[in-house]
């Protein structure tokens, strides 16, 4: 809908700048490799993507996109793997990882990855997860201790990300309890700190709600890096407990994404036949020749999932053995399901 905030950004930003708005067809998006060809043919110079859409763009793509100079990512954790794949198609592209939500009035921080043409070694200096950066003007990203909210986290310590800004939304319409839970007074500053900060004769004073220092509780987990940037590591609600062990789904996905034959992945908790919670990882295998040695011939099966499990059983075994070297045994997924492609929702995120 027109009220959805990314639509406002994607439509009106290029129009305000006097640029041409390019809109691919469903076939351009859905046909493997076609989206990159379409962007190259039309001379696309700037694109806004979610990480999942970026993976769709680079999947089986061979066309280079020399015209692309900026790619803005938002909506999920962006990995170094995603950036390497995009820059293999577009060596002139600067990748900007943005962070924000609808409640914070969209993006409030960013981190820029230099183009391959400008600095070929830049990505090699980065960790596997691209940082969310630091707050923009009048915005502060706070990483708060989850056990003691009066304390911020130290460098490297995982906590929950709060956004401190003057431009936060007022709240959720007709949902006072949710508003009270997510939009909070800043307890790191004394109550009357800002009382004299606004002149009494300001023309907008009649419409002002008074001096406020508020924070939005994002529900995202993150950590401070030594250089002051914030790294977002996943959702707080992605931490689950199975058989008494606390497991971070994002950690499983980070390791899965580093397997050379896994192109896309997501890990979820599903119920087994006994209604017990079970870890299930969905993967999209690479289509390069490297995977051929781990693919088996299968007969005609009515069920595509059964066919995939049989066809990629060697790859599944290889992935599981790899995860055993990275994770404790209780965090290794019980089931690994190969897919042809990840299902996406209308917002370009993985449809879980």
C-alpha positions as CSV (number, residue, x, y, z in Angstrom):
1,X,0.0,0.0,0.0
2,X,1.0,3.6,-0.5
3,X,1.2,4.1,3.3
4,X,3.9,1.4,3.7
5,X,7.0,3.4,4.5
6,X,9.5,1.7,2.1
7,X,7.0,2.5,-0.7
8,X,7.3,6.2,0.1
9,X,11.1,6.0,0.1
10,X,11.4,3.9,-3.1
11,X,8.9,6.0,-5.1
12,X,9.4,9.5,-3.9
13,X,13.2,9.6,-3.4
14,X,14.0,9.1,-7.1
15,X,11.2,11.4,-8.2
16,X,12.3,14.2,-5.9
17,X,15.9,13.9,-7.2
18,X,14.7,14.0,-10.8
19,X,15.7,10.4,-11.5
20,X,13.9,7.7,-13.4
21,X,12.0,5.1,-11.4
22,X,12.6,1.6,-12.7
23,X,10.1,-1.2,-11.9
24,X,10.8,-4.8,-12.8
25,X,8.1,-7.2,-13.8
26,X,7.3,-10.3,-11.8
27,X,9.1,-12.4,-14.4
28,X,12.2,-10.2,-14.1
29,X,12.2,-10.8,-10.3
30,X,11.2,-14.5,-10.3
31,X,13.4,-15.9,-13.1
32,X,16.9,-16.8,-11.7
33,X,19.6,-14.5,-13.1
34,X,17.1,-12.3,-14.9
35,X,16.9,-9.4,-12.4
36,X,20.6,-8.6,-12.8
37,X,20.2,-8.7,-16.6
38,X,17.2,-6.3,-16.3
39,X,19.2,-3.9,-14.1
40,X,22.1,-3.9,-16.5
41,X,19.9,-3.4,-19.6
42,X,18.1,-0.4,-17.9
43,X,21.3,1.2,-16.5
44,X,20.1,1.0,-12.9
45,X,22.3,3.3,-10.7
46,X,20.7,3.0,-7.2
47,X,18.7,0.2,-5.6
48,X,17.0,-0.4,-2.3
49,X,17.0,-4.0,-1.2
50,X,16.4,-6.3,1.7
51,X,19.2,-8.9,2.2
52,X,16.8,-11.6,0.9
53,X,16.1,-9.6,-2.2
54,X,19.8,-9.1,-2.6
55,X,20.3,-12.8,-2.5
56,X,17.6,-13.2,-5.2
57,X,19.4,-10.6,-7.3
58,X,22.8,-12.4,-7.2
59,X,21.4,-16.0,-7.5
60,X,22.6,-17.6,-10.7
61,X,23.4,-14.1,-12.1
62,X,26.1,-13.7,-14.7
63,X,25.3,-10.2,-16.1
64,X,27.5,-7.4,-14.7
65,X,25.9,-4.1,-13.6
66,X,28.6,-1.4,-14.1
67,X,26.0,1.4,-13.8
68,X,25.1,0.5,-10.2
69,X,26.8,2.8,-7.8
70,X,24.7,2.5,-4.6
71,X,22.8,-0.3,-3.0
72,X,20.9,0.4,0.2
73,X,20.1,-2.6,2.4
74,X,17.6,-2.6,5.3
75,X,15.2,-5.0,7.0
76,X,17.4,-7.8,8.2
77,X,21.0,-8.8,9.1
78,X,23.4,-8.1,6.1
79,X,26.3,-10.5,5.8
80,X,29.7,-10.1,4.2
81,X,28.8,-13.0,1.9
82,X,25.8,-11.0,0.6
83,X,28.1,-8.0,-0.1
84,X,30.8,-10.1,-1.9
85,X,28.2,-11.6,-4.2
86,X,26.7,-8.3,-5.1
87,X,30.1,-6.7,-5.7
88,X,31.1,-9.6,-8.0
89,X,28.3,-8.3,-10.3
90,X,28.7,-4.6,-9.7
91,X,32.3,-3.6,-8.9
92,X,31.4,0.1,-8.7
93,X,28.7,-0.3,-6.1
94,X,28.9,1.2,-2.6
95,X,26.8,-0.9,-0.3
96,X,25.1,1.0,2.5
97,X,23.7,-1.1,5.4
98,X,20.9,0.9,7.0
99,X,19.2,0.3,10.3
100,X,15.8,1.4,11.5
101,X,12.1,0.6,11.8
102,X,8.8,2.2,11.0
103,X,8.6,3.3,14.6
104,X,11.8,5.2,14.4
105,X,10.7,6.9,11.2
106,X,12.7,4.5,9.0
107,X,16.5,4.4,8.9
108,X,18.4,6.0,11.8
109,X,21.9,4.7,11.3
110,X,24.1,3.4,8.4
111,X,27.4,1.8,7.6
112,X,29.0,2.1,4.1
113,X,31.0,-0.6,2.4
114,X,33.4,0.8,-0.1
115,X,33.1,-0.4,-3.7
116,X,35.4,-3.0,-5.2
117,X,36.7,-0.4,-7.6
118,X,37.7,2.0,-4.8
119,X,39.0,-0.4,-2.2
120,X,39.3,-4.1,-3.3
121,X,40.3,-5.1,0.2
122,X,37.7,-3.3,2.3
123,X,35.3,-6.3,2.7
124,X,38.2,-8.5,3.8
125,X,38.7,-6.3,6.8
126,X,35.1,-6.8,8.0
127,X,33.5,-9.4,10.1
128,X,30.9,-11.8,8.8
129,X,28.0,-9.5,9.8
130,X,28.1,-5.9,8.4
131,X,27.6,-3.4,11.2
132,X,24.5,-1.1,11.5
133,X,26.9,1.8,12.1
134,X,26.3,4.7,14.3
135,X,23.3,6.9,14.8
136,X,22.6,9.7,12.3
137,X,22.1,13.4,13.4
138,X,20.3,13.5,16.7
139,X,20.1,9.7,17.0
140,X,21.8,7.4,19.4
141,X,21.9,3.6,19.3
142,X,22.1,2.3,22.8
143,X,22.9,-1.4,23.6
144,X,21.3,-2.1,26.9
145,X,22.0,-4.9,29.3
146,X,19.0,-7.4,29.1
147,X,19.3,-8.3,32.8
148,X,19.8,-4.8,34.2
149,X,18.3,-2.1,32.0
150,X,20.0,0.7,34.0
151,X,23.3,-0.4,32.5
152,X,24.6,-0.1,28.9
153,X,26.7,-3.0,27.6
154,X,30.4,-3.0,27.2
155,X,32.2,-3.5,23.9
156,X,31.4,-7.0,22.5
157,X,28.7,-7.7,25.0
158,X,25.3,-8.7,23.5
159,X,22.4,-6.6,24.6
160,X,19.1,-5.2,23.3
161,X,19.2,-2.2,21.0
162,X,17.3,0.9,21.9
163,X,17.0,3.9,19.6
164,X,17.1,7.3,21.3
165,X,15.9,10.0,19.0
166,X,13.6,13.1,18.8
167,X,11.7,11.9,15.8
168,X,10.2,8.7,17.1
169,X,6.6,7.8,16.3
170,X,4.1,8.8,19.0
171,X,3.0,5.2,19.5
172,X,0.6,2.6,18.2
173,X,-2.9,3.7,17.3
174,X,-5.4,2.5,20.0
175,X,-2.8,0.1,21.5
176,X,-1.7,1.9,24.8
177,X,-0.2,-1.2,26.4
178,X,2.1,-1.9,23.4
179,X,3.0,1.8,23.2
180,X,4.0,1.8,26.9
181,X,6.1,-1.4,26.4
182,X,8.0,-0.1,23.3
183,X,8.2,3.7,23.6
184,X,10.0,4.5,26.9
185,X,11.3,7.5,28.8
186,X,15.1,7.7,28.7
187,X,16.1,6.6,32.2
188,X,19.8,7.5,31.5
189,X,19.0,11.2,31.7
190,X,17.5,13.1,34.7
191,X,13.8,14.0,34.3
192,X,14.2,17.8,34.1
193,X,17.3,17.8,32.0
194,X,15.7,19.4,29.0
195,X,13.1,21.7,30.7
196,X,14.9,25.0,29.8
197,X,16.0,23.9,26.3
198,X,13.2,25.5,24.3
199,X,12.3,29.2,24.2
200,X,8.9,30.0,25.6
201,X,8.0,32.2,22.6
202,X,8.5,29.4,20.0
203,X,5.6,29.6,17.4
204,X,5.0,25.8,17.6
205,X,4.9,25.8,21.5
206,X,1.1,25.4,21.6
207,X,1.4,22.1,19.7
208,X,4.4,20.8,21.7
209,X,4.0,17.9,24.2
210,X,6.8,19.2,26.4
211,X,10.5,18.3,26.8
212,X,10.8,14.6,26.3
213,X,13.8,12.2,26.0
214,X,12.4,9.0,24.6
215,X,13.7,5.6,23.4
216,X,12.3,2.9,21.2
217,X,12.8,-0.7,22.3
218,X,13.6,-2.4,19.0
219,X,13.6,-6.1,20.1
220,X,16.9,-6.5,18.2
221,X,20.1,-7.9,19.7
222,X,23.4,-6.2,19.1
223,X,26.8,-5.3,20.4
224,X,29.2,-2.3,20.4
225,X,32.3,-2.7,18.3
226,X,35.6,-1.1,19.5
227,X,35.2,1.7,16.9
228,X,31.8,2.7,18.3
229,X,29.7,1.1,15.6
230,X,26.8,-1.2,16.5
231,X,26.5,-4.7,15.1
232,X,23.0,-6.1,14.9
233,X,23.1,-9.9,15.5
234,X,19.4,-10.8,15.3
235,X,16.1,-10.7,17.1
236,X,15.6,-11.1,20.9
237,X,12.7,-13.3,20.1
238,X,15.0,-15.6,18.0
239,X,16.5,-16.9,21.2
240,X,14.7,-20.2,22.0
241,X,15.0,-22.9,24.7
242,X,15.0,-26.5,23.5
243,X,15.5,-29.5,25.9
244,X,16.6,-27.0,28.6
245,X,19.3,-25.4,26.4
246,X,19.1,-21.7,25.4
247,X,19.8,-21.4,21.6
248,X,20.4,-18.3,19.4
249,X,18.9,-19.0,16.0
250,X,20.9,-16.2,14.5
251,X,24.2,-17.9,15.5
252,X,23.1,-21.0,13.6
253,X,22.3,-19.0,10.6
254,X,25.6,-17.1,10.7
255,X,27.5,-20.4,10.6
256,X,25.3,-21.8,7.9
257,X,25.9,-18.8,5.7
258,X,29.6,-19.4,5.8
259,X,29.3,-22.9,4.3
260,X,30.6,-22.5,0.7
261,X,27.7,-24.6,-0.8
262,X,24.9,-22.8,1.0
263,X,23.5,-19.7,-0.9
264,X,20.7,-18.8,1.4
265,X,19.5,-20.1,4.8
266,X,17.1,-19.6,7.7
267,X,16.6,-21.6,10.9
268,X,13.2,-21.9,12.6
269,X,11.7,-23.9,15.4
270,X,9.0,-26.3,14.3
271,X,7.0,-28.9,16.2
272,X,7.7,-32.6,15.5
273,X,5.1,-35.4,15.4
274,X,5.2,-35.5,19.3
275,X,4.7,-31.7,19.5
276,X,8.2,-31.2,20.7
277,X,10.1,-28.1,19.6
278,X,12.7,-29.0,16.9
279,X,15.4,-27.0,15.1
280,X,14.8,-27.0,11.3
281,X,17.2,-25.2,8.9
282,X,16.0,-24.4,5.4
283,X,18.8,-23.9,2.8
284,X,19.1,-23.0,-0.8
285,X,22.1,-24.8,-2.3
286,X,24.6,-23.2,-4.6
287,X,24.1,-24.0,-8.2
288,X,27.8,-24.0,-9.1
289,X,29.8,-27.0,-10.2
290,X,31.2,-27.4,-6.7
291,X,28.0,-28.9,-5.4
292,X,27.7,-31.6,-8.1
293,X,29.8,-34.0,-6.1
294,X,27.2,-33.9,-3.3
295,X,24.1,-34.3,-5.4
296,X,22.4,-37.7,-6.0
297,X,20.2,-38.9,-8.8
298,X,16.6,-39.4,-7.8
299,X,13.6,-40.8,-9.5
300,X,10.3,-39.1,-10.1
301,X,8.7,-38.2,-6.8
302,X,5.3,-36.6,-6.3
303,X,6.5,-34.6,-3.3
304,X,9.1,-31.9,-4.2
305,X,10.3,-31.8,-0.6
306,X,11.0,-35.6,-0.6
307,X,12.8,-35.2,-3.9
308,X,15.0,-32.5,-2.5
309,X,15.8,-34.4,0.6
310,X,17.0,-37.4,-1.5
311,X,18.8,-35.4,-4.1
312,X,20.8,-33.4,-1.6
313,X,21.2,-36.0,1.1
314,X,25.0,-35.9,0.8
315,X,25.0,-32.1,1.0
316,X,22.8,-32.3,4.0
317,X,25.2,-34.7,5.7
318,X,28.1,-32.4,4.8
319,X,26.4,-29.3,6.2
320,X,25.5,-31.1,9.4
321,X,29.1,-32.3,9.9
322,X,30.3,-28.7,9.3
323,X,27.9,-27.3,11.9
324,X,29.1,-29.9,14.4
325,X,32.5,-28.2,14.2
326,X,31.0,-24.7,14.9
327,X,28.2,-25.3,17.4
328,X,27.4,-27.4,20.5
329,X,25.6,-30.6,19.7
330,X,22.3,-29.4,21.1
331,X,22.3,-26.4,18.7
332,X,22.9,-28.5,15.5
333,X,19.5,-28.5,13.6
334,X,17.7,-31.8,13.7
335,X,16.3,-31.4,10.2
336,X,17.9,-29.6,7.2
337,X,15.5,-29.0,4.3
338,X,16.8,-27.9,0.8
339,X,14.7,-25.5,-1.2
340,X,14.9,-24.2,-4.7
341,X,14.4,-20.6,-3.4
342,X,13.4,-18.9,-0.3
343,X,9.8,-17.7,-0.2
344,X,9.5,-13.9,0.2
345,X,6.7,-11.8,1.6
346,X,5.5,-8.6,-0.1
347,X,8.1,-6.6,1.9
348,X,11.0,-8.6,0.4
349,X,11.8,-10.4,3.6
350,X,11.9,-14.2,4.0
351,X,8.4,-15.5,4.6
352,X,8.8,-17.6,7.7
